[in-house]
Amino acid sequence: EIYNYLELKKELRSKGHIFFSNSDTEVILKAFSEWGTNCFKFLNGMFSVAIFNNRENQVILARDRAGEKPLYYSINNKILRFSSELKGLFEDKKVKRNIDKESFDKYLAWGYVPAKDSLIKDINKLSSGHFLKFDLTSGSSEISKYWSLPEFDFKSVFSFNEILDNCENLLEDSVSRQLISSDVPVGLLLSGGVDSSLITAFASRKQKKVNTFTITFPGYKKYDESSHSRLISNYFDTNHHEIEASKVDVDILNKLSHQFDEPIIDSSMIPTYMVSNEIKKYCKVAIGGDGADELFGGYSTYSRFLQLEKLQFLPYWSRTLLSKASNIILPNGFKGRNWLTNINCNIENFIPVPNSPFNIAERKKLHNNFFKTIIHKEQRKINFDSRYDIIQKATRLDFYNYLQEDILVKVDRASMLCSLEMRSPFLDYRLIEFAFKSIPSKFKVDHRGKKIILKALCRKILPKDFDFKRKQGFSIPLSSWFKEDPDWRSFYFDTMYSKDSIFDIQFVNNLYNGQFKGRINSEKIFGLLMFELWRKK
């Protein structure tokens, strides 16, 4: 979906190009004809494309800046195979299905497989902001980068109010562009949080009675978003839909494990799919708030990174001792365990994985055969400007990793399974570039709060009684389902205790029983279960 295709079409017409359709696809082809691979720099949108250049006998693969759309490929014996789905490559029976051990280790350590790798050996993902050129004559290939996050401008002289005005103008323009859809209605995901409420505010400036949607889980009051979303809906007079999720059938896991080309340890894929499935009854295009946390410092982990930065004054030996003691003494799923075990992290060169599903000791117990030599720490190596503070490092790392390999994967697969197109105004590249180039960390997050600049924008345009403290998103009572619902419990044990399961039964059993001792293990259980379902499929 190219949001600026009409402007590009006008410019290309002025250069003599003739168009035969009203599609943005033709604009990409004409742009490539005019500018070659430089054309990708002109595109504002989400895309995964393959272009056959018959003049040079080449195939060009390219992916958008934020990695909103997927592209898998393999090059073997001078043969290029590519598809937007891993399942597409598997249709070729010559493609081997061997698990890549290093990627599998990262999946368990980070919750997803990062960057260009995949869980299948010799199959890669094309990195965001890159294009691949494959020569059909020689079988040679070359990967090039056409975009990356801009360096932070240390000489930036923008005041807080100027940054606020710029963000407002950029976000409003992005929402306005993404509201345009040929002849199909557009809906907004409205949880009542900062991101979705701002998008609703800007959308309401452009259209009257925009459609908004939220989801509730009867019987689980703590997950009910309706009062927050209703406040915003009433204030901006939207056409609001409250979707009530009835009992969630455990078979949904089979469906999602097949749809997701690779598993991710993120159970919010369930409500994302459920709300997508309901929205499609009303509209074909939906708009969400993905990307705001990475651009504007929205995760609670960023506040903890600031605390970690403060603790660097302690002697390394004392931090190492505390880290080792926490690893030995504190049980799996104990709240705060991950942070204590990472207290000795060298933040000059590494950033801890905030919510690492499984540490090294756990992964060794899970499957000894896989982890004899390949063990990744629950830390991510960084290679940024040495002048960057920990917030600049962490947000950039999350943009390239967690956002692209977890959040956007979840949103894309869950929505496309419902034939729903999901758009993200915060991922307009102009807003991305401004956020990383011109907004200092002190205007994103500090010891007192997160999303400082976005919350200031909320105070400017949202109702006075808007609740800044709540942060729920689309969450589910997963732990209760695994503990209390007999269908979910049976499904877990039937899958994990089967003869061909690759995980240690004792570990699997202890993980499940730990829930009844107050351990936060439901996401770990979900991660192992989704991997086994995916592997068998």
C-alpha positions as CSV (number, residue, x, y, z in Angstrom):
1,E,0.0,0.0,0.0
2,I,1.7,3.2,-1.2
3,Y,0.2,6.2,0.5
4,N,1.9,8.9,-1.8
5,Y,1.3,7.1,-5.1
6,L,-0.9,9.9,-6.5
7,E,1.9,12.5,-6.0
8,L,4.4,10.1,-7.6
9,K,2.0,9.4,-10.5
10,K,1.7,13.1,-11.2
11,E,5.5,13.5,-11.2
12,L,6.0,10.5,-13.4
13,R,3.4,11.7,-15.9
14,S,5.3,15.0,-16.1
15,K,8.3,12.9,-17.2
16,G,6.3,11.3,-20.0
17,H,5.0,8.1,-18.5
18,I,1.6,6.9,-19.5
19,F,-0.7,5.0,-17.1
20,F,-3.3,2.4,-17.8
21,S,-4.7,1.9,-14.4
22,N,-5.4,3.6,-11.1
23,S,-3.3,1.2,-9.0
24,D,-0.3,2.0,-6.9
25,T,1.3,-1.2,-8.3
26,E,1.7,0.4,-11.7
27,V,3.2,3.5,-10.1
28,I,5.9,1.3,-8.6
29,L,6.7,-0.2,-12.0
30,K,6.9,3.2,-13.7
31,A,9.0,4.6,-10.8
32,F,11.4,1.7,-11.2
33,S,11.5,2.3,-15.0
34,E,12.4,5.9,-14.3
35,W,14.7,5.7,-11.3
36,G,15.8,2.1,-11.0
37,T,16.4,0.9,-7.5
38,N,16.5,4.5,-6.3
39,C,12.7,4.4,-6.7
40,F,12.2,2.7,-3.3
41,K,13.4,5.9,-1.5
42,F,10.4,7.7,-3.0
43,L,7.8,5.2,-1.7
44,N,5.9,6.1,1.4
45,G,4.0,3.0,2.5
46,M,4.2,-0.7,3.3
47,F,5.3,-3.1,0.7
48,S,7.0,-6.3,-0.3
49,V,7.7,-6.4,-4.0
50,A,9.4,-8.5,-6.7
51,I,10.1,-6.8,-10.0
52,F,11.3,-8.6,-13.1
53,N,13.6,-6.3,-15.1
54,N,13.5,-7.8,-18.6
55,R,16.0,-5.2,-19.9
56,E,18.8,-6.5,-17.6
57,N,17.4,-10.0,-17.1
58,Q,17.3,-9.4,-13.3
59,V,14.8,-10.0,-10.5
60,I,14.7,-7.2,-7.8
61,L,13.2,-8.0,-4.4
62,A,12.5,-5.1,-2.0
63,R,10.9,-4.5,1.4
64,D,9.6,-1.3,3.1
65,R,11.5,0.7,5.6
66,A,9.8,-0.6,8.8
67,G,9.4,-4.2,7.6
68,E,5.6,-4.1,7.7
69,K,5.3,-6.7,4.9
70,P,7.2,-10.0,4.9
71,L,9.6,-11.4,2.2
72,Y,11.3,-14.8,2.5
73,Y,13.9,-16.0,0.1
74,S,16.6,-18.6,-0.5
75,I,19.4,-18.8,-3.0
76,N,20.8,-22.3,-3.7
77,N,22.8,-23.5,-6.6
78,K,22.2,-20.2,-8.4
79,I,18.4,-20.6,-8.0
80,L,16.3,-17.9,-6.4
81,R,13.2,-18.8,-4.6
82,F,11.0,-16.1,-2.9
83,S,7.6,-15.7,-1.4
84,S,5.8,-13.4,1.1
85,E,5.1,-16.6,3.1
86,L,7.4,-19.4,4.3
87,K,4.6,-21.8,3.3
88,G,5.0,-20.6,-0.3
89,L,8.6,-21.8,-0.4
90,F,7.6,-25.1,1.2
91,E,5.4,-25.8,-1.8
92,D,8.7,-26.6,-3.6
93,K,9.5,-30.0,-2.3
94,K,13.2,-29.5,-3.1
95,V,13.4,-27.0,-0.2
96,K,14.7,-28.7,2.9
97,R,13.0,-28.2,6.2
98,N,15.8,-28.3,8.7
99,I,15.6,-26.2,11.8
100,D,18.4,-23.6,12.2
101,K,19.8,-24.2,15.7
102,E,21.2,-20.7,16.2
103,S,17.8,-19.2,15.2
104,F,16.0,-21.6,17.4
105,D,18.1,-20.6,20.4
106,K,17.4,-16.9,19.6
107,Y,13.7,-17.7,19.5
108,L,13.7,-19.1,23.0
109,A,16.1,-16.3,24.3
110,W,14.3,-13.3,22.7
111,G,10.8,-14.6,21.8
112,Y,11.4,-14.1,18.0
113,V,14.0,-14.7,15.3
114,P,15.7,-11.4,14.6
115,A,16.8,-9.6,11.5
116,K,17.6,-11.5,8.3
117,D,17.4,-15.0,9.8
118,S,14.6,-17.6,9.9
119,L,14.0,-20.8,11.9
120,I,14.6,-22.8,8.7
121,K,18.2,-23.3,7.6
122,D,19.2,-21.6,4.3
123,I,16.0,-19.5,4.2
124,N,16.3,-15.8,4.9
125,K,14.1,-12.8,5.4
126,L,15.0,-9.8,3.4
127,S,15.9,-7.0,5.9
128,S,13.7,-3.9,6.0
129,G,14.9,-1.0,4.0
130,H,16.9,-3.3,1.7
131,F,16.6,-4.6,-1.9
132,L,18.1,-7.8,-3.4
133,K,19.3,-7.9,-7.0
134,F,19.4,-11.3,-8.6
135,D,21.0,-11.8,-12.0
136,L,19.2,-14.5,-13.9
137,T,22.0,-15.0,-16.4
138,S,24.9,-15.6,-13.9
139,G,22.9,-16.6,-10.8
140,S,24.8,-14.0,-8.8
141,S,23.1,-11.8,-6.2
142,E,23.7,-8.6,-4.3
143,I,21.9,-7.1,-1.3
144,S,21.9,-3.3,-0.8
145,K,20.5,-0.9,1.8
146,Y,18.3,2.0,0.5
147,W,17.3,3.3,3.9
148,S,18.1,3.2,7.6
149,L,17.3,5.1,10.7
150,P,18.9,8.6,10.6
151,E,21.7,9.5,13.0
152,F,20.6,11.7,15.9
153,D,21.3,15.3,15.3
154,F,23.2,16.5,18.4
155,K,23.1,20.1,17.1
156,S,19.3,20.0,16.9
157,V,17.8,23.3,18.2
158,F,14.1,22.3,18.3
159,S,12.4,23.4,21.5
160,F,9.8,21.2,23.2
161,N,6.9,23.1,21.7
162,E,8.4,23.0,18.2
163,I,8.9,19.2,18.5
164,L,5.3,19.0,19.7
165,D,4.0,21.0,16.7
166,N,6.1,18.9,14.3
167,C,4.8,15.6,15.7
168,E,1.2,16.9,15.5
169,N,1.5,18.0,11.9
170,L,3.3,14.8,10.8
171,L,1.0,12.4,12.5
172,E,-2.1,14.3,11.3
173,D,-0.9,14.1,7.7
174,S,0.0,10.4,8.1
175,V,-3.4,9.6,9.5
176,S,-5.1,11.6,6.7
177,R,-3.2,9.7,4.0
178,Q,-3.9,6.3,5.5
179,L,-7.6,7.1,5.8
180,I,-7.8,7.2,2.0
181,S,-9.2,4.0,0.6
182,S,-10.7,3.7,-2.9
183,D,-14.2,2.6,-2.1
184,V,-14.0,0.5,1.1
185,P,-14.7,1.7,4.7
186,V,-11.9,2.2,7.2
187,G,-12.0,1.3,10.9
188,L,-9.8,2.4,13.8
189,L,-8.6,0.1,16.6
190,L,-9.4,2.0,19.8
191,S,-8.1,0.6,23.1
192,G,-8.4,4.0,24.8
193,G,-4.6,4.3,25.3
194,V,-2.4,7.2,24.2
195,D,-1.6,5.9,20.7
196,S,-5.0,4.8,19.5
197,S,-6.7,7.8,21.1
198,L,-4.4,10.2,19.2
199,I,-5.1,8.5,15.9
200,T,-8.8,8.7,16.6
201,A,-8.5,12.4,17.3
202,F,-6.7,13.1,14.0
203,A,-9.0,10.8,12.0
204,S,-12.0,12.7,13.4
205,R,-10.6,15.9,12.1
206,K,-10.7,14.5,8.6
207,Q,-13.9,12.4,8.7
208,K,-17.2,12.6,10.6
209,K,-18.4,9.5,12.4
210,V,-15.3,7.3,11.9
211,N,-15.7,3.7,12.8
212,T,-13.9,2.7,16.0
213,F,-13.6,-0.8,17.6
214,T,-12.6,-2.3,20.9
215,I,-12.7,-5.8,22.4
216,T,-13.8,-7.0,25.8
217,F,-13.6,-10.4,27.6
218,P,-16.7,-11.0,29.7
219,G,-15.9,-12.5,33.1
220,Y,-12.4,-10.9,33.2
221,K,-13.0,-7.3,34.4
222,K,-9.3,-6.4,34.6
223,Y,-9.1,-6.8,30.8
224,D,-12.1,-4.6,30.0
225,E,-11.0,-1.6,27.9
226,S,-14.5,-0.3,27.2
227,S,-14.7,2.6,29.6
228,H,-11.5,4.1,28.3
229,S,-12.4,3.6,24.6
230,R,-15.9,4.9,25.3
231,L,-14.6,8.2,26.7
232,I,-12.6,8.8,23.5
233,S,-15.5,7.7,21.3
234,N,-18.0,10.0,23.0
235,Y,-15.6,12.9,22.9
236,F,-14.9,12.6,19.2
237,D,-18.4,11.3,18.3
238,T,-17.2,8.1,16.5
239,N,-19.4,5.3,15.3
240,H,-18.2,2.9,18.1
241,H,-18.3,-0.9,18.2
242,E,-17.7,-2.8,21.4
243,I,-16.9,-6.4,20.4
244,E,-17.5,-9.0,23.1
245,A,-15.3,-12.0,22.9
246,S,-17.1,-15.1,23.9
247,K,-15.2,-18.2,25.1
248,V,-12.0,-18.6,23.2
249,D,-11.7,-22.1,21.7
250,V,-8.2,-23.5,22.1
251,D,-8.3,-24.6,18.5
252,I,-7.4,-21.0,17.7
253,L,-3.8,-22.0,18.4
254,N,-3.8,-24.5,15.6
255,K,-5.1,-21.9,13.2
256,L,-2.5,-19.3,14.3
257,S,0.4,-21.7,14.3
258,H,-0.3,-22.5,10.6
259,Q,-0.8,-18.8,9.6
260,F,2.4,-17.5,11.3
261,D,5.3,-18.5,9.1
262,E,7.4,-18.7,12.2
263,P,6.2,-18.7,15.8
264,I,6.7,-15.8,18.1
265,I,6.3,-15.8,21.9
266,D,3.6,-13.2,22.0
267,S,0.1,-14.3,23.1
268,S,-1.4,-11.0,22.1
269,M,-1.6,-12.5,18.6
270,I,-4.9,-14.1,19.9
271,P,-6.8,-10.9,20.6
272,T,-5.2,-9.3,17.5
273,Y,-6.7,-12.1,15.4
274,M,-10.0,-11.9,17.2
275,V,-10.5,-8.2,16.8
276,S,-9.4,-8.4,13.1
277,N,-11.9,-11.2,12.6
278,E,-14.7,-9.0,13.9
279,I,-13.7,-5.7,12.3
280,K,-13.7,-7.4,8.8
281,K,-17.5,-7.7,9.1
282,Y,-17.6,-3.9,9.0
283,C,-14.6,-2.8,7.0
284,K,-11.7,-4.0,4.8
285,V,-9.0,-1.6,6.2
286,A,-8.1,-0.9,9.8
287,I,-5.7,1.5,11.4
288,G,-3.7,0.8,14.6
289,G,-1.1,2.5,16.8
290,D,1.9,0.2,16.2
291,G,5.3,1.8,16.3
292,A,4.6,4.6,18.8
293,D,6.3,2.8,21.7
294,E,9.6,2.5,19.8
295,L,9.5,6.0,18.4
296,F,8.5,7.8,21.5
297,G,9.7,5.6,24.4
298,G,6.5,3.9,25.5
299,Y,7.8,0.7,27.1
300,S,8.2,0.4,30.8
301,T,11.5,-1.4,30.1
302,Y,13.0,2.0,29.1
303,S,12.5,3.3,32.7
304,R,14.3,0.2,34.0
305,F,17.1,0.8,31.5
306,L,17.6,4.2,33.1
307,Q,17.8,2.5,36.5
308,L,20.4,0.0,35.1
309,E,22.4,2.9,33.8
310,K,22.4,4.4,37.3
311,L,23.7,1.1,38.8
312,Q,26.8,1.1,36.6
313,F,28.6,2.9,39.4
314,L,28.6,-0.3,41.4
315,P,31.7,-2.4,41.1
316,Y,31.4,-5.0,38.3
317,W,32.2,-7.9,40.7
318,S,29.3,-7.0,43.0
319,R,26.9,-6.8,40.1
320,T,28.1,-10.1,38.7
321,L,27.7,-11.7,42.2
322,L,24.1,-10.4,42.4
323,S,23.4,-11.6,38.9
324,K,24.7,-15.1,39.5
325,A,22.9,-15.4,42.9
326,S,19.6,-14.3,41.3
327,N,20.0,-16.8,38.5
328,I,20.5,-19.6,41.1
329,I,18.2,-18.7,43.9
330,L,15.1,-17.1,42.1
331,P,12.8,-19.6,40.4
332,N,11.6,-19.4,36.8
333,G,8.8,-16.9,36.4
334,F,9.7,-14.9,39.5
335,K,8.9,-11.3,38.9
336,G,12.0,-9.1,38.5
337,R,14.3,-12.1,38.0
338,N,15.3,-11.1,34.4
339,W,16.3,-7.7,35.6
340,L,18.4,-8.9,38.5
341,T,20.2,-11.5,36.3
342,N,21.1,-8.7,33.8
343,I,22.4,-6.2,36.4
344,N,26.0,-6.9,35.3
345,C,25.2,-6.1,31.7
346,N,27.8,-3.9,30.0
347,I,25.5,-1.2,28.6
348,E,28.2,0.3,26.5
349,N,28.0,-2.7,24.1
350,F,24.9,-4.6,25.1
351,I,21.3,-4.1,25.9
352,P,19.4,-6.8,27.9
353,V,16.4,-8.5,26.3
354,P,13.7,-7.0,28.5
355,N,11.4,-10.0,28.9
356,S,13.6,-12.9,27.8
357,P,11.4,-16.0,27.8
358,F,14.1,-18.5,28.7
359,N,17.6,-17.9,30.1
360,I,20.7,-20.0,29.3
361,A,20.2,-22.5,32.1
362,E,16.5,-23.0,31.2
363,R,17.4,-23.6,27.5
364,K,20.0,-26.2,28.4
365,K,17.3,-28.1,30.4
366,L,14.8,-27.7,27.6
367,H,16.7,-29.6,25.0
368,N,20.4,-30.7,25.5
369,N,20.9,-31.9,22.0
370,F,20.2,-28.5,20.5
371,F,22.3,-26.5,22.9
372,K,25.6,-28.1,23.2
373,T,27.5,-25.3,21.5
374,I,25.1,-22.5,20.5
375,I,24.0,-20.4,23.5
376,H,23.0,-16.8,23.2
377,K,22.9,-14.5,26.2
378,E,19.7,-12.7,27.0
379,Q,21.5,-9.6,25.8
380,R,21.6,-7.9,22.4
381,K,24.9,-6.5,21.0
382,I,24.7,-2.9,19.9
383,N,26.8,-1.0,17.4
384,F,25.6,2.6,17.6
385,D,27.3,6.0,18.1
386,S,29.2,6.0,21.4
387,R,27.6,9.3,22.3
388,Y,24.1,7.8,22.3
389,D,22.4,7.4,25.7
390,I,20.8,4.1,26.7
391,I,17.3,5.2,25.6
392,Q,18.6,6.1,22.1
393,K,20.3,2.7,21.9
394,A,17.3,0.7,23.2
395,T,14.7,2.4,21.0
396,R,16.8,1.9,17.9
397,L,17.4,-1.7,18.8
398,D,13.7,-2.3,19.4
399,F,12.8,-0.6,16.1
400,Y,14.9,-3.0,14.1
401,N,14.1,-6.1,16.2
402,Y,11.1,-6.3,18.5
403,L,8.9,-4.0,16.4
404,Q,9.7,-5.7,13.1
405,E,10.0,-9.4,14.2
406,D,7.3,-9.5,16.8
407,I,4.8,-6.6,16.7
408,L,4.5,-6.2,13.0
409,V,4.6,-9.9,12.3
410,K,1.7,-10.4,14.8
411,V,-0.4,-7.6,13.2
412,D,0.3,-8.6,9.6
413,R,-0.3,-12.4,9.9
414,A,-3.4,-12.0,12.2
415,S,-5.1,-9.4,10.1
416,M,-4.2,-11.0,6.7
417,L,-5.7,-14.3,8.0
418,C,-9.0,-12.3,8.1
419,S,-8.4,-10.6,4.8
420,L,-8.1,-7.3,6.6
421,E,-5.5,-4.6,5.7
422,M,-3.9,-3.1,8.8
423,R,-2.2,0.3,8.6
424,S,0.1,2.1,11.0
425,P,0.3,5.9,10.8
426,F,3.2,6.0,13.3
427,L,5.3,4.2,10.8
428,D,5.2,6.9,8.1
429,Y,8.9,7.2,7.4
430,R,8.8,11.0,7.8
431,L,7.6,10.6,11.4
432,I,10.1,7.8,12.1
433,E,13.0,10.0,10.8
434,F,11.9,13.0,12.9
435,A,11.5,10.9,16.0
436,F,15.0,9.4,15.8
437,K,16.8,12.4,14.4
438,S,15.4,15.3,16.2
439,I,13.7,14.3,19.5
440,P,16.1,13.9,22.4
441,S,15.6,11.1,24.9
442,K,14.6,13.5,27.7
443,F,11.4,14.3,25.7
444,K,10.6,10.6,25.3
445,V,11.2,9.0,28.7
446,D,12.6,9.8,32.1
447,H,12.5,8.4,35.7
448,R,9.0,9.9,36.1
449,G,7.2,8.9,33.0
450,K,7.1,7.5,29.4
451,K,6.0,8.9,26.0
452,I,6.5,12.5,27.3
453,I,6.0,14.2,24.0
454,L,2.9,12.1,23.0
455,K,1.3,12.7,26.4
456,A,1.8,16.4,25.9
457,L,0.0,16.1,22.6
458,C,-2.8,14.2,24.4
459,R,-3.2,17.0,26.9
460,K,-3.6,19.4,24.0
461,I,-6.2,17.5,22.0
462,L,-7.8,14.8,24.1
463,P,-10.5,15.2,26.8
464,K,-9.4,16.6,30.2
465,D,-10.3,13.4,32.1
466,F,-8.2,11.1,29.9
467,D,-6.5,8.4,31.9
468,F,-2.7,8.6,31.3
469,K,-1.8,5.8,33.8
470,R,-3.6,2.9,32.2
471,K,-1.7,0.7,29.7
472,Q,-3.4,-2.4,28.7
473,G,-3.4,-2.9,25.0
474,F,-5.1,-6.0,23.7
475,S,-4.4,-8.4,26.5
476,I,-6.0,-11.8,27.5
477,P,-6.4,-13.9,30.6
478,L,-4.0,-16.5,29.3
479,S,-2.8,-17.8,32.7
480,S,-6.4,-18.4,33.8
481,W,-7.2,-20.3,30.6
482,F,-4.2,-22.6,31.1
483,K,-4.9,-23.2,34.8
484,E,-8.7,-23.3,34.8
485,D,-10.0,-24.3,31.4
486,P,-9.9,-28.1,30.9
487,D,-9.7,-27.8,27.1
488,W,-6.7,-25.5,27.2
489,R,-5.0,-27.6,29.9
490,S,-5.6,-30.9,28.0
491,F,-4.4,-29.3,24.7
492,Y,-1.2,-28.2,26.4
493,F,-0.4,-31.6,27.8
494,D,-1.5,-33.6,24.7
495,T,0.8,-31.5,22.6
496,M,3.8,-31.2,24.9
497,Y,3.7,-34.8,26.2
498,S,3.5,-36.5,22.8
499,K,6.2,-39.0,21.9
500,D,7.8,-36.8,19.3
501,S,8.0,-33.6,21.4
502,I,11.5,-32.2,21.4
503,F,11.3,-30.6,24.9
504,D,12.2,-32.2,28.2
505,I,9.0,-33.5,29.9
506,Q,10.1,-32.7,33.4
507,F,10.9,-29.1,32.5
508,V,7.5,-28.8,30.7
509,N,5.7,-30.2,33.8
510,N,7.5,-27.9,36.3
511,L,6.8,-24.9,34.1
512,Y,3.1,-25.6,34.2
513,N,2.9,-26.3,37.9
514,G,4.8,-23.2,38.6
515,Q,1.7,-21.2,37.7
516,F,0.0,-22.4,40.9
517,K,2.9,-21.1,43.0
518,G,2.5,-17.6,41.7
519,R,5.1,-17.8,38.9
520,I,4.5,-15.8,35.7
521,N,4.9,-18.7,33.3
522,S,1.9,-18.5,30.9
523,E,3.9,-16.7,28.1
524,K,6.7,-19.4,28.4
525,I,4.1,-22.1,28.1
526,F,2.5,-20.4,25.1
527,G,5.9,-20.1,23.4
528,L,6.8,-23.8,23.7
529,L,3.3,-24.8,22.7
530,M,3.3,-22.6,19.6
531,F,6.7,-23.9,18.5
532,E,5.6,-27.5,18.8
533,L,2.4,-26.9,16.9
534,W,4.4,-25.1,14.2
535,R,7.1,-27.7,14.0
536,K,4.6,-30.5,13.6
537,K,2.6,-28.6,11.0
